[in-house]
Amino acid sequence: MRIAITGADGFIGRNLTVRLAEKGDADIVPILRDTPRAELGARLAGVDIVFHLAGVNRPTDPAEFATGNADFTGVLCNALAALPVPPRIVLSSSTQAALDNPYGQSKHRAEEIVEAYAKRTGAKAHVFRLTNVFGKWSRPYYNSAVATFCYNVARGLPISVNDPAAPLRLVYVDDVVEAFLALAADTAAPGGYAEVEPVYETTVGAVADLVRSFPASRETLTTPPVGTGLARALQATYLSFLEPVAFTYTVPVYSDPRGSFVEMLKTVDSGQFSYFTAYPGITRGEHYHHSKTEKFLVIKGTASFGFRQIVTGETFELIARGGEATIVETIPGWAHNVTNIGDDELVVMLWANEIFDRARPDTIAARVKP
């Protein structure tokens, strides 16, 4: 498929271009700001679909809204109409097209132009009225407040929120691209308005607070829930604004004659991750829990795990080695220990289902072999 992208070097255009290149089954034709208009016809020859993403958001002169959004759309559609087989066109519009302001008026006019193109050529026109798109490669102080928040917080700069309760509707750039790719693949899709899902309904204050929490997690070691939805997308966007020198950070190492213990990451509701080391012959643990559970994974070395049921006295022992990918779980009511029975340092990864609470540690000293 031959696919043209206007604004291919812009925020959404870059994300779409990269995804199309990953698929490897598209001939991508970029149409950039400096592409001579006289060359449009030749560049667009044989194109199957055009993603019209170029536009003007924040010009120094409001008159640029009309020239950059409506007028260029007219030039583009005239070039497409002159082709032997006029291709489908996908217009990146805005929810502001329904508003009476210069930007909205220019976007509404662009919609009318692509609709007229569809009527006179029979080609399908698809219009996405997007709202506050955010994600990697967005421009601060230009694309969205989210980009500005992420850029500033990533650099230790303050962010300003005039009304924390102000409603905010957001769509993530990856979801926009997915919708575009699905439309490109579906040649039978009817023309008209199309939508991107999900649309996140939130507030300016909630977004600002969540973005502020991301760098703080490096100090507290506690990450907010970022595995799904808006939080996942916001964290990815924030991280994309980090400068390379900020790609790493250190965490405390607690060492004693037995070895070292390092907490890597804590979660709000799913426990914490850590690792420990033990020198040859060293035994760690020798305790039990009433409710706390743990999972151990030997990364390096050879470990003996000992267990004793604290009421019945039943015992059990097993060996786990680095590279075997064997998970060993601790069981409530069973005392347990870990002994390095190898000749090298033992390294063990550990997950506990709860963050350690010094006031209620749920860790009672008890030897496996009394």
Secondary structure in CASP SS format (residue, H / E / C, confidence):
PFRMAT SS
TARGET T0000
AUTHOR 0000-0000-0000
METHOD secondary structure of the structure
MODEL  1
M C 1.00
R E 1.00
I E 1.00
A E 1.00
I E 1.00
T E 1.00
G C 1.00
A C 1.00
D C 1.00
G C 1.00
F H 1.00
I H 1.00
G H 1.00
R H 1.00
N H 1.00
L H 1.00
T H 1.00
V H 1.00
R H 1.00
L H 1.00
A H 1.00
E H 1.00
K H 1.00
G C 1.00
D C 1.00
A C 1.00
D E 1.00
I E 1.00
V E 1.00
P E 1.00
I E 1.00
L C 1.00
R C 1.00
D C 1.00
T C 1.00
P C 1.00
R H 1.00
A H 1.00
E H 1.00
L H 1.00
G H 1.00
A H 1.00
R H 1.00
L H 1.00
A C 1.00
G C 1.00
V C 1.00
D C 1.00
I E 1.00
V E 1.00
F E 1.00
H E 1.00
L C 1.00
A C 1.00
G C 1.00
V C 1.00
N C 1.00
R C 1.00
P C 1.00
T C 1.00
D C 1.00
P C 1.00
A H 1.00
E H 1.00
F H 1.00
A H 1.00
T H 1.00
G H 1.00
N H 1.00
A H 1.00
D H 1.00
F H 1.00
T H 1.00
G H 1.00
V H 1.00
L H 1.00
C H 1.00
N H 1.00
A H 1.00
L H 1.00
A H 1.00
A C 1.00
L C 1.00
P C 1.00
V C 1.00
P C 1.00
P C 1.00
R E 1.00
I E 1.00
V E 1.00
L E 1.00
S E 1.00
S E 1.00
S E 1.00
T H 1.00
Q H 1.00
A H 1.00
A H 1.00
L C 1.00
D C 1.00
N C 1.00
P H 1.00
Y H 1.00
G H 1.00
Q H 1.00
S H 1.00
K H 1.00
H H 1.00
R H 1.00
A H 1.00
E H 1.00
E H 1.00
I H 1.00
V H 1.00
E H 1.00
A H 1.00
Y H 1.00
A H 1.00
K H 1.00
R H 1.00
T H 1.00
G C 1.00
A C 1.00
K C 1.00
A E 1.00
H E 1.00
V E 1.00
F E 1.00
R E 1.00
L E 1.00
T C 1.00
N C 1.00
V E 1.00
F E 1.00
G C 1.00
K C 1.00
W C 1.00
S C 1.00
R C 1.00
P C 1.00
Y C 1.00
Y C 1.00
N C 1.00
S C 1.00
A H 1.00
V H 1.00
A H 1.00
T H 1.00
F H 1.00
C H 1.00
Y H 1.00
N H 1.00
V H 1.00
A H 1.00
R C 1.00
G C 1.00
L C 1.00
P C 1.00
I C 1.00
S C 1.00
V C 1.00
N C 1.00
D C 1.00
P C 1.00
A C 1.00
A C 1.00
P E 1.00
L E 1.00
R E 1.00
L E 1.00
V E 1.00
Y E 1.00
V H 1.00
D H 1.00
D H 1.00
V H 1.00
V H 1.00
E H 1.00
A H 1.00
F H 1.00
L H 1.00
A H 1.00
L H 1.00
A H 1.00
A H 1.00
D C 1.00
T C 1.00
A C 1.00
A C 1.00
P C 1.00
G C 1.00
G E 1.00
Y E 1.00
A E 1.00
E C 1.00
V C 1.00
E C 1.00
P C 1.00
V C 1.00
Y E 1.00
E E 1.00
T E 1.00
T E 1.00
V H 1.00
G H 1.00
A H 1.00
V H 1.00
A H 1.00
D H 1.00
L H 1.00
V H 1.00
R H 1.00
S H 1.00
F H 1.00
P H 1.00
A H 1.00
S H 1.00
R H 1.00
E H 1.00
T H 1.00
L C 1.00
T E 1.00
T E 1.00
P C 1.00
P C 1.00
V C 1.00
G C 1.00
T C 1.00
G H 1.00
L H 1.00
A H 1.00
R H 1.00
A H 1.00
L H 1.00
Q H 1.00
A H 1.00
T H 1.00
Y H 1.00
L H 1.00
S H 1.00
F C 1.00
L C 1.00
E C 1.00
P H 1.00
V H 1.00
A H 1.00
F C 1.00
T C 1.00
Y C 1.00
T C 1.00
V C 1.00
P C 1.00
V C 1.00
Y E 1.00
S E 1.00
D E 1.00
P C 1.00
R C 1.00
G E 1.00
S E 1.00
F E 1.00
V E 1.00
E E 1.00
M E 1.00
L E 1.00
K E 1.00
T E 1.00
V C 1.00
D C 1.00
S C 1.00
G C 1.00
Q E 1.00
F E 1.00
S E 1.00
Y E 1.00
F E 1.00
T E 1.00
A E 1.00
Y C 1.00
P C 1.00
G C 1.00
I C 1.00
T E 1.00
R E 1.00
G E 1.00
E E 1.00
H E 1.00
Y E 1.00
H C 1.00
H C 1.00
S C 1.00
K C 1.00
T C 1.00
E E 1.00
K E 1.00
F E 1.00
L E 1.00
V E 1.00
I E 1.00
K E 1.00
G C 1.00
T E 1.00
A E 1.00
S E 1.00
F E 1.00
G E 1.00
F E 1.00
R E 1.00
Q E 1.00
I C 1.00
V C 1.00
T C 1.00
G C 1.00
E C 1.00
T E 1.00
F E 1.00
E E 1.00
L E 1.00
I E 1.00
A E 1.00
R E 1.00
G C 1.00
G C 1.00
E C 1.00
A C 1.00
T C 1.00
I E 1.00
V E 1.00
E E 1.00
T E 1.00
I C 1.00
P C 1.00
G C 1.00
W E 1.00
A E 1.00
H E 1.00
N E 1.00
V E 1.00
T E 1.00
N E 1.00
I C 1.00
G C 1.00
D C 1.00
D C 1.00
E C 1.00
L E 1.00
V E 1.00
V E 1.00
M E 1.00
L E 1.00
W E 1.00
A E 1.00
N C 1.00
E C 1.00
I C 1.00
F C 1.00
D C 1.00
R C 1.00
A C 1.00
R C 1.00
P C 1.00
D C 1.00
T C 1.00
I E 1.00
A E 1.00
A C 1.00
R C 1.00
V C 1.00
K C 1.00
P C 1.00
END
